[in-house]
Amino acid sequence: MFEANDFIPSKYSHSIDQGSFSWSAPSNIALVKYWGKKENQIPANPSVSFTLNNCKTMTTLAFAKKINDGNFSFDLLFEGKSKEDFKPKIQKFLERVAIYLPFLKDYHFTIDTQNTFPHSSGIASSASGMAALAMNFMSLEKALNPTMSEDYFYNKASFLARLGSGSACRSVKGQVVVWGNQANIKGSSDLYGVEYPYAIHDTFKNFQDTILLVDKGEKQVSSTVGHDLMHDHPFAERRFAQAHENLDKLIPIFENGNLEEFIKIVESEALTLHAMMMASMPYFILMKPNTLQIINAIWKFRNETKIPVCFTLDAGANVHVLYPNAVKEKVLQFIKAELVDYCQNGQYLCDEIGNGALLN
C-alpha cells in the first residue's frame, strides 16, 4: 500500500520538451455508494463499483516546455471547442496535485476532451474526465521517470484522479473497484481505488448496464454540494456504518453469484443514497417522476418473470438497469417495450463491465 508522501517524486532522470498523450477512461457505477467526504477528497465511507466500458471520456494532452513563471498554463477544449466554464475546475485540480506533479508549471498544456455520453447528466462525467486527465499526466511523468513501476503508475493515477473528483479514482482500473478503507478487503485505501482482490463469480462477468436517460439536463444540485450536506446530516453516522456492512455482505455474494441477495443490496443502496438527499437540510430530490415509473416497472417485471434484473441510481434522475449477460435479450426487449417511453427523447445507452483506462 502507498501513502500520500510516496507519490511526491524526487528528481526526474529524463527531460522532454514537447509531445502528447491520449487516454480514454470510462465512467463507473457504484453498487455501494459513497456520499459524504472529509478533507482532501477522502471518502466518509467505502464504496465498490462496476467499471463501465462504453460511457467514457477521451482526452488528449499536448504539452510544450515553457519558462516556469510560477503559474499553470493550459487551454481547454471540449468536443473541439474552447470551454472556459470548465477551466476553474481544472485550475483547482492542478493546484491540488502540484505537489505530486512538480513539472506542471514547466509546460503549457492543451487539454482536448470529449465524452461518449451527455455531460452532467448523472453518468459521472467528472469521474471519467478526471481519470483520463490523470492518466495523461502520469504518462508524462513516466516519460520523465521511465523506471516507474506499473503498480506505482496506476495507483498514483487513481490517487490523482481522486483529487479531481472522488469517484474518478474508481475509473482507472476494472472490472470491480473498491475505494475506501474496509477491514475485510485486502489493500483497500482511502487514497485510491483498488481492483477487487477476491473471487468473482462468472455470473458477474460481462454484467450489463443499460442507462436510461430520464433527464439529460444539468442536475439542480451538484454532487459536491450534496456531499457537503452530509456534514451535519442527522443520519450520516448510521449511513456510513451501513455502507461498511453492505460491502462486507457483497464479498460472499461476489463469490457465490447469489443474484437475489445482490439485488437487495444494490437497490437498497440506490434508494438510501436518494433518501439521504431528501433528508438533508436543505433537502433536495434528484429523481424525476419517470425515475419512479421505471423503478416500479422493473419491480413488476422481475416479480412476474423471475428474471434477475435490478436498478441502481447515481446522483441524478437516470436509471442504470443492471442484469447478467445471460438474460440480455429478454431485458432489452422489456426495456424497448416498456421503459423507453420514460426516457427523454426515448434515449438510452447500452453498456457493460469494462477494464478501465486505455492508452489510445
C-alpha positions in Angstrom: 0.0 0.0 0.0 1.1 3.5 -0.8 0.9 6.6 1.4 0.4 10.1 0.1 4.1 11.0 0.6 5.1 8.1 -1.7 3.5 10.0 -4.6 5.8 13.1 -4.1 8.6 12.4 -6.6 12.3 13.3 -6.2 14.3 14.5 -9.2 13.4 13.2 -12.6 16.1 11.3 -14.6 14.9 12.4 -18.1 13.6 15.5 -19.8 11.1 16.1 -22.6 10.3 19.3 -24.4 7.0 18.6 -26.1 4.7 15.9 -27.1 1.2 14.5 -26.5 -0.6 11.5 -25.0 -4.1 10.3 -25.4 -6.1 8.2 -22.9 -9.7 7.2 -22.6 -11.2 6.4 -19.2 -14.7 5.0 -18.5 -17.4 6.1 -16.1 -18.2 3.7 -13.3 -21.4 2.8 -11.4 -21.2 2.4 -7.7 -23.0 -0.6 -6.1 -22.3 0.5 -2.6 -22.5 4.3 -2.7 -20.1 6.9 -1.3 -21.9 10.0 -0.1 -20.1 12.5 2.1 -16.4 13.2 2.3 -13.7 14.5 4.6 -10.9 17.0 3.7 -8.7 16.3 0.7 -11.3 14.2 -1.1 -11.2 11.4 1.5 -14.5 9.4 1.5 -16.6 9.2 4.6 -17.4 5.6 3.7 -16.0 2.9 1.4 -17.6 2.1 -2.0 -17.5 -0.5 -4.7 -18.3 -0.1 -8.3 -18.5 -1.8 -11.7 -16.2 -0.1 -14.2 -18.1 0.6 -17.4 -16.9 0.1 -21.0 -18.7 2.4 -23.5 -19.5 5.5 -21.5 -16.1 7.1 -21.4 -14.1 10.3 -21.8 -11.3 10.6 -24.4 -8.7 13.1 -23.6 -5.6 14.2 -25.5 -2.9 16.1 -23.5 -0.5 18.1 -25.6 2.4 19.7 -23.8 5.2 22.2 -24.7 8.0 23.4 -22.4 7.8 27.0 -21.2 9.6 29.2 -18.7 8.4 28.4 -15.2 6.8 31.7 -14.1 5.1 30.1 -11.1 1.7 29.8 -12.9 -0.2 27.0 -14.5 -0.7 27.4 -18.2 -3.4 25.5 -20.1 -6.1 25.7 -22.8 -9.2 23.5 -22.5 -11.2 22.2 -25.5 -14.4 20.3 -25.1 -15.5 18.5 -28.2 -13.1 20.6 -30.2 -14.3 24.0 -28.9 -12.9 26.2 -26.1 -14.7 25.6 -22.9 -14.0 28.5 -20.4 -16.5 27.3 -17.8 -14.6 24.0 -17.3 -11.3 25.9 -16.6 -11.9 26.7 -12.9 -12.3 23.0 -12.1 -9.1 22.1 -13.9 -7.3 25.0 -12.3 -8.4 23.7 -8.9 -7.3 20.2 -9.8 -3.8 21.4 -10.8 -3.5 23.3 -7.6 -4.3 20.2 -5.6 -1.9 17.9 -7.4 1.0 20.3 -7.9 3.0 18.9 -5.0 2.7 15.4 -6.6 3.4 16.5 -10.2 6.2 19.2 -9.8 6.6 19.5 -13.5 3.2 21.1 -14.1 4.4 24.7 -14.2 7.2 23.9 -16.7 4.7 23.2 -19.5 1.9 24.8 -21.4 -0.9 22.2 -21.8 -3.7 21.8 -24.3 -6.3 19.5 -22.9 -8.7 18.3 -25.6 -11.6 16.2 -24.3 -14.8 14.6 -25.4 -17.4 12.2 -23.9 -19.4 9.4 -25.5 -22.4 10.4 -23.3 -24.1 13.6 -22.1 -22.1 15.8 -19.8 -23.5 16.5 -16.3 -26.4 14.1 -16.6 -25.7 11.8 -13.7 -23.4 9.4 -15.6 -20.3 10.6 -13.7 -18.7 12.6 -16.4 -16.3 14.2 -13.9 -15.2 10.6 -12.9 -14.2 9.6 -16.4 -12.9 13.1 -17.3 -10.6 13.4 -14.3 -9.4 9.8 -14.6 -8.5 10.4 -18.3 -6.6 13.6 -17.4 -4.8 11.8 -14.5 -3.7 9.0 -16.9 -2.2 11.6 -19.3 -0.3 13.4 -16.6 1.1 10.0 -15.4 2.2 9.2 -18.9 4.2 12.5 -18.9 5.7 11.7 -15.5 6.6 8.2 -16.7 8.4 9.8 -19.7 10.4 11.9 -17.1 11.0 8.8 -14.9 11.0 5.7 -17.2 11.9 3.3 -14.3 8.5 3.9 -12.7 6.7 0.6 -11.9 3.3 -0.3 -13.3 1.8 -0.6 -9.8 3.0 2.9 -8.9 1.8 4.3 -12.2 -1.8 3.1 -11.8 -2.1 3.7 -8.1 -0.8 7.2 -8.4 -3.1 7.9 -11.4 -6.1 6.8 -9.2 -4.8 8.9 -6.3 -4.5 12.0 -8.6 -7.9 11.4 -10.2 -9.5 11.3 -6.7 -8.2 14.8 -6.1 -10.2 16.0 -9.2 -13.3 14.0 -8.5 -13.7 11.5 -5.7 -15.3 8.7 -7.8 -12.8 9.2 -10.6 -10.3 7.0 -8.6 -12.6 4.1 -9.5 -12.4 4.7 -13.2 -8.7 3.9 -13.7 -8.9 0.1 -13.4 -11.6 -2.5 -13.9 -13.7 -4.5 -13.6 -14.8 -4.2 -9.9 -13.1 -1.5 -7.9 -13.1 -0.7 -4.2 -12.3 2.7 -2.8 -12.1 3.4 0.9 -10.6 1.6 3.9 -12.5 -1.6 4.5 -11.1 -4.0 7.1 -12.1 -7.2 5.2 -10.8 -6.1 1.8 -7.1 -6.5 1.4 -5.2 -3.5 0.1 -8.2 -1.1 0.3 -7.3 2.5 0.8 -9.0 5.9 1.2 -6.3 7.4 -1.1 -7.0 5.5 -4.3 -9.2 2.8 -5.8 -8.0 -0.9 -5.9 -9.2 -3.8 -8.1 -11.4 -6.0 -6.0 -9.0 -8.7 -4.8 -11.2 -11.7 -4.3 -13.1 -14.3 -6.4 -15.8 -13.0 -8.6 -18.5 -15.5 -9.9 -18.9 -16.0 -13.6 -22.5 -14.5 -13.2 -20.9 -11.1 -12.8 -18.6 -11.4 -15.8 -19.9 -9.3 -18.8 -22.6 -7.9 -16.5 -24.8 -5.4 -18.4 -25.7 -1.9 -17.6 -28.3 -0.2 -19.7 -28.6 3.5 -18.8 -32.0 5.1 -19.2 -31.6 8.8 -19.9 -34.6 10.2 -18.0 -33.2 13.7 -17.8 -30.1 14.8 -19.8 -30.1 18.3 -18.3 -27.7 19.5 -15.6 -28.6 18.5 -12.1 -30.2 21.2 -9.9 -27.8 20.3 -7.1 -24.2 19.2 -7.8 -22.6 16.2 -6.2 -20.1 18.5 -4.5 -22.9 20.4 -2.7 -24.7 17.1 -1.9 -21.6 15.6 -0.3 -21.1 18.7 1.8 -24.6 18.4 3.2 -23.6 15.1 4.9 -21.5 17.0 7.5 -24.5 17.9 9.7 -26.8 15.2 8.5 -28.9 13.6 11.2 -28.5 10.1 9.7 -24.9 10.3 8.5 -23.1 8.1 11.0 -25.6 5.3 10.6 -25.4 5.6 6.8 -21.5 5.3 6.9 -21.8 2.2 9.1 -24.4 0.7 6.7 -22.0 1.1 3.7 -19.3 -0.9 5.5 -21.9 -3.6 6.4 -23.2 -3.8 2.8 -19.7 -4.0 1.4 -18.9 -6.9 3.7 -22.2 -8.6 2.6 -21.1 -8.4 -1.1 -17.9 -10.4 -0.5 -19.7 -13.8 -0.4 -22.2 -12.7 -3.0 -19.5 -11.8 -5.5 -18.1 -15.3 -4.9 -21.3 -17.4 -5.0 -23.2 -15.4 -7.6 -26.3 -15.0 -5.4 -28.3 -12.5 -7.6 -31.2 -12.3 -5.2 -29.0 -11.0 -2.4 -27.1 -8.8 -4.8 -30.3 -7.2 -6.0 -31.4 -6.4 -2.4 -28.1 -4.6 -1.5 -27.8 -2.8 -4.8 -31.4 -1.4 -4.9 -31.3 -0.6 -1.2 -28.1 1.4 -1.7 -29.5 3.4 -4.6 -32.6 4.3 -2.6 -30.6 5.1 0.5 -28.5 7.5 -1.4 -31.5 9.4 -2.6 -33.1 9.2 0.9 -30.0 10.9 2.3 -30.5 13.8 -0.2 -34.2 14.1 0.8 -33.3 14.2 4.5 -30.5 16.8 4.1 -31.0 20.4 5.1 -31.6 22.0 2.7 -33.4 18.9 1.2 -33.5 18.1 -2.5 -34.8 15.5 -4.9 -32.8 14.5 -8.0 -35.2 11.7 -9.1 -37.9 12.6 -11.6 -41.5 11.2 -11.8 -40.3 8.9 -14.7 -37.4 7.6 -12.5 -40.1 6.2 -10.1 -42.2 4.9 -13.0 -39.1 2.9 -14.3 -38.4 1.5 -10.8 -41.9 0.3 -10.4 -41.9 -1.2 -13.9 -38.7 -3.1 -13.1 -40.1 -4.4 -9.8 -43.3 -5.6 -11.6 -41.3 -7.2 -14.4 -38.9 -9.0 -12.0 -41.8 -10.2 -9.9 -43.7 -11.7 -12.9 -40.8 -13.2 -14.9 -38.3 -14.0 -12.1 -35.6 -12.5 -14.4 -32.8 -11.1 -12.2 -32.8 -7.5 -13.4 -32.4 -4.6 -11.0 -31.7 -0.9 -10.9 -29.3 1.5 -9.4 -29.1 5.3 -9.4 -26.2 7.7 -9.2 -26.7 11.3 -8.0 -29.2 12.1 -10.8 -32.5 11.1 -12.4 -31.1 8.5 -14.8 -31.6 4.8 -14.1 -28.9 2.1 -14.5 -30.6 -1.2 -15.3 -28.2 -4.0 -14.2 -28.5 -7.6 -15.3 -26.4 -10.7 -16.2 -25.4 -11.2 -19.8 -27.4 -14.5 -19.9 -30.7 -12.6 -19.9 -29.6 -9.7 -22.1 -32.1 -10.3 -25.0 -35.2 -10.6 -22.7 -34.2 -7.5 -20.7 -33.6 -5.4 -23.8 -36.9 -6.5 -25.1 -38.5 -5.4 -21.9 -36.7 -2.0 -22.0 -37.8 -1.3 -25.6 -41.4 -2.4 -24.9 -42.0 -0.7 -21.5 -39.2 1.6 -20.4 -38.1 3.7 -23.4 -41.2 5.9 -23.2 -40.0 7.1 -19.8 -36.6 8.3 -21.3 -36.0 11.8 -22.6 -36.4 11.5 -26.4 -36.5 7.7 -26.0 -32.8 7.7 -25.4 -30.8 5.0 -23.5 -27.2 3.7 -23.6 -26.1 0.1 -23.6 -23.0 -0.6 -21.6 -21.3 -3.4 -19.7 -18.5 -4.1 -17.4 -15.1 -2.9 -18.8 -11.5 -2.9 -17.9 -10.6 0.7 -17.1 -8.5 3.4 -18.8 -6.8 2.7 -22.1 -3.9 4.4 -23.9 -5.0 5.4 -27.4 
